[in-house]
């Protein structure tokens, strides 16, 4: 059986598949050449991340394909329903990158409340000539401890965010259309643990009360956060999007930042990837990363191993 990991896969995943008798190919094939390559090589399993799109044209034109795998959570780059209609198995790794994304949320939060996103731009330029001015400009930081974080979307990643927030002493509020409550267990290094039960609330209530908002929802046809929702937030709040581009109205976001409704925003995903709007990239109150939520060695190892396990089980079954 042949596996094409078109966007790459971890060495641990390759080793697990090869040990089970699979031939793993990590060649990156251009989107427009993918159909020909799959057919010429008689690929059985196509693994992708977010770069490669698996649409109806590939599904229809590649009869050798039996499995499409997405290394990550969202599968908006795959025509999932159509593939399953055609008898293909479609798999992903919803739990593997949760911790990595949650930690990136707090990287943006800690950087935001201490102005690191701006200090790291200005210190190389003016640190030697305007040190005292910059020190004064960044002297009004705040602590996360004791503040309220609002989590919109309380699935696996949202719950991992809640664990970190509880661990540093934050009040946690959550909104989710499909989850009423969740038990959040904090496991400590010495084997001790403690569990909190968090009941979800209407989104408006979460927006009204939170000092910080973080989004963990799938890609949707309409904005989750737009002008109306920004108006419902506390003045001086901040927002983090490490979920999907397009869940925040970026025009409304820039307006909220310019009007000082929001103190800052942290963005890992953007409406126009891979070419985000220049107004967003250049805004002095936006902390920026290039869609790297799952980009840790640990997460990629878990993703590769989890994909391998699912593929082996499917063929064994």
Order of alpha helices (4+ residues) and beta strands (2+ residues): beta-alpha-beta-alpha-beta-alpha-beta-alpha-beta-alpha-alpha-alpha-beta-alpha-beta-beta-beta-alpha-beta-alpha-beta-alpha-beta-alpha-beta-alpha
